Amino acid sequence: MDRAIGIDSIGVYVPRLYVDLTGQWATVRAPLLTGGDVEKLVGKVVDGVGVRRMAVVDAHQDCATLAAMAAKRAIDAAGIDPRDIDYLAVGTETTVDQSKSIAAYVLGMLERHYDLRLPDVGAPQFQFACIGATYALEAAVSRMRARDNSKPYSLVVASDVSSYPLGSAGEYTQGAGAVALLLSENPRVVVLEHGLGATVTRDERDFFRPNDQRSAVVDGKYSIDVYLDCIEAAFEAYARRFKDKVGGSIDQLSDAIDFFCFHVPFPRMAEYASARVLGRIWHDDPQVRALADAIAKGTPSADPRARKELERALLRTPLFRAAFERKVAPSLSIAREVGNVYSGALYLALVSMLERTRGQDLAGKRVLLGSYGSGASAKVFSGIVSPHYRTLLDQLHVHEDLRPESEGGLRIGLDVMQYERLHELSDRERGASVCPPRHEFALERLGTSQTPERTDVGYRYYGWVGG
């Protein structure tokens, strides 16, 4: 009999600083991006991409400090002793070191904060664009299923800082944040279904970052196509496994799956993904067949344009809109306020869904998770919400925290000059923080010693800053 293994606690950390993409930033960037038309740029960002604000790291923050904060929050929310963790894996594509695992830095921060030693904890780093944390999750869960764990808990953290050149088309799809998943047997949040996960991998050039470059190289339209094709292929493999293990045909998955969470580089991308997947589920639905037949009269069905036309038409149907609002939309509200957090985007979507459905009883509901990483790989898997999920949900208040300070939240808006200064900082020139660290982990300094007795040039020193 399968043991119930899954997510026992979730910790989320988003930097307090943000840029309002509908305000001063749009006024400053409009001459460059839309020929001076501010309203057009705001519409492109809000309606076309689906975001309003993007999170920005301060001078003392990086993806290691974000990861440590999320890890601490997951541990504290669960109320466990950190010494009961024997595996700490971090998934990221914005690593701080070309050799040392971010997880080792995080482990050190946790040891110093809790004043204990954790010498027997495995601490690997997983990198594969935005899917790295999902590979870390898969490894941690498989390890527990094989009973290779010596302690009851494993911790997986997704942490990233998304950065694109100022003034580029990708600038308004930046973001930053971390999500930590504490794993255990008999978890209190989500039980991951055993044997239903499916993976697809292709050698692609849709998005990559050469070693000598700070920003990624992106082929935007092509990347969208690769994302959708990989998610569709992984979903079809998932559907076959679901049929073999649970029973039922692919068209019955619409009823079997209560919520869909997708990788969210930007919210509209998740909408496209849901149209691709739901369109596949509804292949034989009379409404969908009628749309396909109408499009086929003008465009051969084998033409890729026919698929895109069908999906655009599907997006406007009452059938899709009703399913989207009920099953997908709850997962997207955090991304609208934070932006793209790469490896953590899927898991922020899960948190968003849990928080946005507080008035519903989710116990026993099935959640499909579609993870994607450029380059390219997709994983589709599912979980069942635990009867005890409210115990941990009561400690999540991400939406509340994401409000500006003036509205009772924690966030502080940046003007364009502040934002651009932070954006252009290098490790060697950290500069002053907009908000000095308080009750958080911080990058304190980089090592500068190179003597016979000690060498630490470039080593990162982190510490906990109290109130």
C-alpha positions as CSV (number, residue, x, y, z in Angstrom):
1,M,0.0,0.0,0.0
2,D,1.3,3.5,-1.0
3,R,2.3,5.7,1.9
4,A,0.8,9.2,1.9
5,I,3.7,11.6,1.2
6,G,3.5,15.2,0.2
7,I,3.5,18.8,1.4
8,D,3.1,19.3,5.1
9,S,3.9,23.0,5.3
10,I,4.5,25.9,2.9
11,G,6.6,29.0,3.5
12,V,6.6,32.0,1.1
13,Y,8.9,35.0,1.0
14,V,8.5,37.9,-1.4
15,P,10.7,41.0,-1.1
16,R,9.0,44.1,0.3
17,L,10.1,46.3,-2.5
18,Y,8.0,46.6,-5.7
19,V,7.5,48.6,-8.9
20,D,4.1,49.7,-9.9
21,L,4.0,49.0,-13.6
22,T,0.9,51.2,-14.1
23,G,2.4,54.4,-12.6
24,Q,5.7,56.3,-13.0
25,W,7.5,53.3,-14.6
26,A,4.9,53.2,-17.5
27,T,5.3,57.0,-18.0
28,V,9.1,56.7,-18.2
29,R,9.2,53.6,-20.4
30,A,6.4,54.5,-22.8
31,P,8.6,56.6,-25.2
32,L,10.8,53.5,-25.6
33,L,8.3,50.7,-25.7
34,T,5.1,52.2,-27.2
35,G,6.2,55.4,-28.9
36,G,5.1,57.5,-25.9
37,D,1.6,56.0,-25.5
38,V,1.4,55.4,-21.8
39,E,-2.2,54.0,-21.9
40,K,-1.1,51.5,-24.6
41,L,1.9,50.3,-22.5
42,V,-0.3,49.9,-19.4
43,G,-2.8,47.9,-21.4
44,K,-0.1,45.7,-22.8
45,V,1.3,45.0,-19.3
46,V,-2.0,44.6,-17.4
47,D,-4.2,43.0,-20.1
48,G,-1.7,41.5,-22.4
49,V,0.7,40.0,-19.8
50,G,-1.5,40.1,-16.7
51,V,0.7,41.8,-14.2
52,R,0.4,45.1,-12.2
53,R,3.4,45.1,-9.9
54,M,6.7,43.3,-9.8
55,A,8.8,42.4,-6.7
56,V,12.4,43.7,-6.6
57,V,15.2,42.6,-4.3
58,D,17.0,45.1,-2.1
59,A,20.8,45.5,-2.0
60,H,21.2,43.0,0.8
61,Q,19.0,40.3,-0.8
62,D,19.6,37.6,-3.3
63,C,18.1,34.2,-4.1
64,A,19.9,32.6,-1.1
65,T,18.5,35.0,1.4
66,L,15.0,34.6,-0.2
67,A,15.3,30.9,0.1
68,A,16.4,31.0,3.7
69,M,13.5,33.2,4.6
70,A,11.0,30.9,2.9
71,A,12.6,27.9,4.6
72,K,12.4,29.5,8.0
73,R,8.7,30.3,7.4
74,A,7.9,26.7,6.4
75,I,9.7,25.3,9.5
76,D,8.0,27.8,11.9
77,A,4.6,27.3,10.4
78,A,4.9,23.5,10.8
79,G,6.2,23.9,14.4
80,I,8.9,21.3,13.9
81,D,12.5,21.0,15.2
82,P,14.8,21.7,12.3
83,R,16.9,18.8,13.4
84,D,14.1,16.5,12.1
85,I,15.1,17.5,8.5
86,D,17.7,15.4,6.7
87,Y,17.4,16.7,3.2
88,L,17.3,20.3,2.0
89,A,17.2,20.9,-1.8
90,V,17.0,24.2,-3.6
91,G,15.8,24.7,-7.2
92,T,16.9,27.8,-8.9
93,E,18.1,29.3,-12.2
94,T,19.7,32.4,-10.6
95,T,22.4,30.7,-8.5
96,V,24.8,32.9,-6.5
97,D,27.8,30.5,-7.1
98,Q,29.0,28.5,-10.0
99,S,30.1,25.6,-7.7
100,K,28.6,25.8,-4.2
101,S,25.0,24.8,-3.7
102,I,22.7,27.6,-2.6
103,A,21.2,24.9,-0.2
104,A,24.5,24.9,1.7
105,Y,24.4,28.6,2.2
106,V,20.7,28.3,3.3
107,L,21.7,25.5,5.7
108,G,24.3,27.7,7.3
109,M,21.9,30.5,7.7
110,L,19.3,28.2,9.4
111,E,22.0,26.7,11.7
112,R,23.1,30.2,12.9
113,H,19.5,31.4,13.3
114,Y,18.3,28.4,15.3
115,D,21.6,28.0,17.1
116,L,22.1,24.4,16.2
117,R,24.1,22.1,14.0
118,L,22.7,20.2,11.0
119,P,25.8,18.3,9.8
120,D,23.9,15.2,8.4
121,V,21.6,17.1,6.0
122,G,21.9,16.5,2.3
123,A,21.9,19.9,0.5
124,P,21.9,19.7,-3.3
125,Q,20.9,22.3,-5.8
126,F,18.8,21.5,-8.9
127,Q,19.0,23.6,-12.0
128,F,16.9,23.4,-15.1
129,A,15.4,26.8,-15.8
130,C,12.0,27.1,-14.1
131,I,11.5,23.4,-13.5
132,G,14.5,22.9,-11.3
133,A,12.4,23.0,-8.0
134,T,10.0,20.4,-9.4
135,Y,13.0,18.1,-10.1
136,A,14.1,18.7,-6.5
137,L,10.6,17.9,-5.3
138,E,10.5,14.7,-7.3
139,A,13.9,13.6,-5.9
140,A,12.9,14.4,-2.3
141,V,9.6,12.5,-2.6
142,S,11.2,9.5,-4.3
143,R,13.8,9.4,-1.6
144,M,11.1,9.3,1.0
145,R,9.1,6.6,-0.8
146,A,12.3,4.5,-1.0
147,R,12.7,5.0,2.8
148,D,16.2,6.5,2.3
149,N,15.4,9.3,4.7
150,S,16.6,8.9,8.2
151,K,14.4,11.7,9.6
152,P,10.7,12.5,9.1
153,Y,11.1,15.8,7.0
154,S,12.6,17.0,3.8
155,L,12.7,20.6,2.6
156,V,12.5,21.8,-1.0
157,V,12.9,25.5,-1.8
158,A,12.3,27.3,-5.0
159,S,14.0,30.6,-5.1
160,D,14.8,33.0,-8.0
161,V,15.4,36.6,-9.0
162,S,14.2,37.3,-12.5
163,S,16.1,40.0,-14.3
164,Y,16.0,41.4,-17.8
165,P,17.7,44.5,-19.3
166,L,16.1,47.9,-18.5
167,G,13.9,49.0,-21.4
168,S,13.6,45.6,-22.9
169,A,10.4,43.8,-23.8
170,G,11.1,41.4,-20.9
171,E,11.5,44.1,-18.3
172,Y,7.9,44.0,-17.1
173,T,8.1,40.2,-16.7
174,Q,10.6,40.4,-13.9
175,G,10.0,39.4,-10.3
176,A,11.5,37.8,-7.2
177,G,10.5,35.4,-4.4
178,A,10.9,32.0,-2.9
179,V,8.5,29.2,-1.9
180,A,9.6,26.4,0.6
181,L,7.8,23.1,0.7
182,L,8.2,20.9,3.8
183,L,7.6,17.3,3.0
184,S,6.6,14.4,5.2
185,E,4.4,11.3,5.5
186,N,0.8,12.0,6.2
187,P,1.2,15.6,5.2
188,R,-1.2,18.3,6.3
189,V,-1.5,20.2,3.0
190,V,-1.3,18.1,-0.1
191,V,-0.8,14.4,-0.7
192,L,1.1,13.9,-3.9
193,E,-0.4,11.1,-6.0
194,H,2.1,8.2,-6.6
195,G,2.6,6.9,-10.1
196,L,0.7,9.6,-12.0
197,G,3.6,12.0,-12.8
198,A,4.6,12.4,-16.4
199,T,7.7,14.1,-17.9
200,V,8.6,15.4,-21.4
201,T,12.1,16.8,-22.3
202,R,13.3,18.3,-25.5
203,D,16.6,20.0,-26.5
204,E,15.4,23.5,-27.3
205,R,16.8,27.1,-27.6
206,D,13.7,29.0,-26.4
207,F,15.4,30.5,-23.3
208,F,18.9,30.2,-22.0
209,R,21.6,32.2,-20.3
210,P,25.2,31.7,-21.3
211,N,27.8,31.7,-18.6
212,D,29.2,35.1,-19.6
213,Q,25.8,36.9,-19.6
214,R,23.8,38.4,-16.7
215,S,20.5,38.2,-18.5
216,A,18.8,35.4,-20.3
217,V,18.5,35.1,-24.1
218,V,14.8,34.7,-24.9
219,D,13.0,33.9,-28.2
220,G,9.6,35.0,-26.8
221,K,7.0,33.7,-29.3
222,Y,8.9,30.5,-29.9
223,S,9.2,29.9,-26.1
224,I,5.5,30.2,-25.7
225,D,5.0,27.5,-28.4
226,V,7.6,25.2,-26.8
227,Y,5.9,25.7,-23.4
228,L,2.5,24.8,-24.7
229,D,3.7,21.8,-26.7
230,C,5.6,20.4,-23.8
231,I,2.8,20.9,-21.3
232,E,0.4,19.2,-23.7
233,A,2.6,16.2,-24.3
234,A,3.2,15.8,-20.5
235,F,-0.5,16.1,-19.9
236,E,-1.3,13.4,-22.4
237,A,1.2,11.1,-20.8
238,Y,-0.4,12.0,-17.4
239,A,-3.9,11.2,-18.8
240,R,-2.7,7.7,-19.9
241,R,-1.3,7.0,-16.5
242,F,-4.5,8.3,-14.9
243,K,-6.6,6.0,-17.0
244,D,-4.4,3.0,-16.2
245,K,-4.3,3.7,-12.4
246,V,-7.6,5.4,-11.6
247,G,-9.8,4.7,-14.6
248,G,-11.8,6.9,-17.0
249,S,-11.1,8.5,-20.3
250,I,-9.3,11.8,-21.0
251,D,-12.6,13.6,-21.4
252,Q,-13.6,12.7,-17.9
253,L,-10.5,14.4,-16.4
254,S,-12.4,17.7,-16.5
255,D,-14.6,16.4,-13.6
256,A,-11.8,14.5,-11.9
257,I,-9.5,17.5,-11.6
258,D,-10.9,20.3,-9.4
259,F,-8.1,22.8,-9.8
260,F,-5.3,23.5,-12.3
261,C,-2.0,25.2,-11.3
262,F,0.5,25.9,-14.1
263,H,3.9,27.5,-14.3
264,V,3.3,31.2,-14.4
265,P,6.0,33.2,-16.2
266,F,3.1,35.7,-16.5
267,P,-0.6,35.1,-15.8
268,R,-1.7,35.1,-19.5
269,M,0.7,32.3,-20.1
270,A,-1.2,30.1,-17.6
271,E,-4.4,31.0,-19.5
272,Y,-2.9,29.8,-22.7
273,A,-1.8,26.6,-21.0
274,S,-5.3,26.0,-19.6
275,A,-6.8,26.5,-23.1
276,R,-4.4,23.9,-24.5
277,V,-5.1,21.4,-21.8
278,L,-8.8,21.9,-21.5
279,G,-9.1,21.9,-25.3
280,R,-7.5,18.5,-25.3
281,I,-9.8,17.3,-22.6
282,W,-12.9,18.7,-24.5
283,H,-11.7,17.4,-27.9
284,D,-15.1,15.6,-28.4
285,D,-17.3,18.2,-26.8
286,P,-20.0,19.5,-29.3
287,Q,-19.1,23.1,-28.7
288,V,-15.4,22.5,-29.3
289,R,-16.0,20.3,-32.4
290,A,-18.2,23.0,-33.9
291,L,-15.4,25.6,-33.4
292,A,-12.8,23.3,-34.9
293,D,-15.1,22.5,-37.9
294,A,-15.7,26.2,-38.5
295,I,-12.0,27.0,-38.4
296,A,-11.1,24.0,-40.6
297,K,-13.2,25.5,-43.5
298,G,-10.7,28.3,-43.8
299,T,-7.5,26.7,-42.5
300,P,-6.4,23.1,-43.0
301,S,-6.5,21.3,-39.6
302,A,-2.8,20.2,-40.0
303,D,-1.7,23.9,-40.2
304,P,-0.4,25.1,-36.8
305,R,-2.4,28.3,-37.3
306,A,-5.6,26.2,-37.0
307,R,-4.6,25.1,-33.5
308,K,-3.9,28.7,-32.5
309,E,-7.2,29.9,-34.0
310,L,-9.1,27.2,-32.2
311,E,-7.5,28.1,-28.9
312,R,-8.1,31.8,-29.3
313,A,-11.8,31.0,-30.1
314,L,-12.0,28.6,-27.1
315,L,-10.8,31.4,-24.8
316,R,-13.9,33.3,-25.5
317,T,-16.5,30.5,-25.0
318,P,-18.7,30.3,-22.0
319,L,-17.6,26.7,-21.6
320,F,-13.9,27.8,-21.1
321,R,-14.6,31.0,-19.2
322,A,-16.7,29.2,-16.6
323,A,-14.1,26.4,-16.1
324,F,-11.2,28.9,-16.1
325,E,-12.7,31.1,-13.4
326,R,-13.5,28.1,-11.2
327,K,-10.5,25.9,-11.7
328,V,-7.5,28.2,-12.8
329,A,-8.1,31.9,-12.0
330,P,-7.7,31.5,-8.2
331,S,-4.1,30.4,-8.8
332,L,-3.1,33.6,-10.6
333,S,-3.7,36.5,-8.3
334,I,-0.3,36.5,-6.5
335,A,1.6,36.4,-9.8
336,R,-0.2,39.6,-10.8
337,E,1.3,41.4,-7.8
338,V,4.8,39.7,-7.8
339,G,5.7,38.9,-11.4
340,N,7.8,36.0,-12.5
341,V,9.7,34.0,-9.9
342,Y,10.9,31.4,-12.2
343,S,11.3,28.1,-10.3
344,G,8.8,29.2,-7.6
345,A,6.1,30.4,-10.0
346,L,4.1,27.1,-10.0
347,Y,4.2,26.8,-6.2
348,L,3.2,30.5,-5.7
349,A,0.2,29.5,-8.0
350,L,-0.6,26.7,-5.5
351,V,-0.5,29.1,-2.6
352,S,-2.6,31.6,-4.5
353,M,-5.2,28.9,-5.1
354,L,-5.3,27.8,-1.5
355,E,-5.7,31.4,-0.2
356,R,-8.3,32.5,-2.8
357,T,-10.6,29.5,-2.0
358,R,-10.7,30.0,1.8
359,G,-14.5,29.9,1.7
360,Q,-14.6,26.5,0.1
361,D,-13.9,23.1,1.6
362,L,-11.0,21.7,-0.4
363,A,-10.4,18.5,1.5
364,G,-10.2,15.6,-1.0
365,K,-10.0,17.9,-4.0
366,R,-7.5,17.0,-6.8
367,V,-5.1,19.6,-8.0
368,L,-3.2,19.2,-11.2
369,L,0.2,20.8,-11.3
370,G,1.9,21.7,-14.7
371,S,5.6,22.6,-14.3
372,Y,7.8,23.8,-17.1
373,G,11.4,24.8,-17.6
374,S,12.8,26.3,-20.8
375,G,15.4,24.4,-22.7
376,A,13.0,22.4,-22.3
377,S,11.1,20.1,-19.9
378,A,7.6,19.8,-18.5
379,K,6.3,17.7,-15.7
380,V,2.6,17.2,-15.0
381,F,1.6,15.6,-11.7
382,S,-1.3,15.8,-9.1
383,G,-2.1,15.9,-5.5
384,I,-5.1,15.5,-3.2
385,V,-5.7,18.3,-0.6
386,S,-5.4,16.9,2.9
387,P,-8.4,17.0,5.3
388,H,-6.1,18.9,7.7
389,Y,-5.0,21.6,5.2
390,R,-6.7,24.5,7.1
391,T,-4.3,24.1,10.0
392,L,-1.5,25.4,7.8
393,L,-3.7,27.6,5.6
394,D,-4.5,29.7,8.6
395,Q,-0.9,30.7,8.8
396,L,-0.6,31.8,5.1
397,H,-1.5,35.4,4.5
398,V,0.5,36.2,1.3
399,H,-2.3,38.3,-0.3
400,E,-2.5,40.5,2.8
401,D,1.2,41.0,3.0
402,L,1.4,42.0,-0.7
403,R,-0.7,45.1,-0.1
404,P,1.3,48.4,0.1
405,E,2.1,49.7,3.6
406,S,-0.4,52.5,3.1
407,E,-3.1,49.8,2.8
408,G,-2.1,47.8,5.8
409,G,0.4,45.5,4.0
410,L,4.2,45.1,4.1
411,R,5.2,46.4,0.7
412,I,7.1,49.6,-0.2
413,G,6.9,51.1,-3.7
414,L,10.0,52.2,-5.6
415,D,10.3,55.2,-7.9
416,V,12.1,54.5,-11.2
417,M,15.4,56.0,-10.0
418,Q,15.5,53.7,-6.9
419,Y,14.5,50.7,-9.0
420,E,17.1,51.3,-11.7
421,R,19.9,51.8,-9.1
422,L,19.1,48.4,-7.5
423,H,18.7,46.7,-10.9
424,E,22.2,47.8,-12.0
425,L,24.0,46.8,-8.7
426,S,26.7,44.2,-9.0
427,D,27.9,41.9,-6.2
428,R,31.0,44.0,-5.9
429,E,29.1,47.2,-5.6
430,R,26.1,46.3,-3.4
431,G,25.2,49.8,-2.5
432,A,22.9,50.9,0.3
433,S,19.6,49.1,0.9
434,V,16.4,51.1,0.4
435,C,15.0,49.3,3.5
436,P,17.8,48.3,5.9
437,P,17.4,44.6,6.8
438,R,15.2,43.9,9.8
439,H,14.0,40.5,11.0
440,E,15.5,38.8,8.0
441,F,18.5,37.1,6.6
442,A,20.9,39.4,4.7
443,L,24.0,39.3,2.6
444,E,26.5,41.0,4.9
445,R,29.6,41.1,2.8
446,L,31.8,39.3,0.2
447,G,35.1,37.9,1.2
448,T,38.3,39.8,0.2
449,S,41.1,37.8,1.9
450,Q,43.8,36.1,-0.1
451,T,46.7,35.2,2.1
452,P,48.6,32.0,2.9
453,E,46.5,31.7,6.0
454,R,43.1,32.4,4.5
455,T,41.4,32.7,1.1
456,D,37.8,33.7,0.8
457,V,37.7,36.2,-2.2
458,G,34.1,36.3,-3.3
459,Y,32.8,34.1,-0.6
460,R,29.3,35.2,0.6
461,Y,28.8,35.9,4.3
462,Y,25.1,35.9,5.4
463,G,23.6,36.7,8.8
464,W,20.3,37.2,10.6
465,V,19.4,40.8,11.3
466,G,17.0,41.2,14.2
467,G,14.6,44.0,15.1
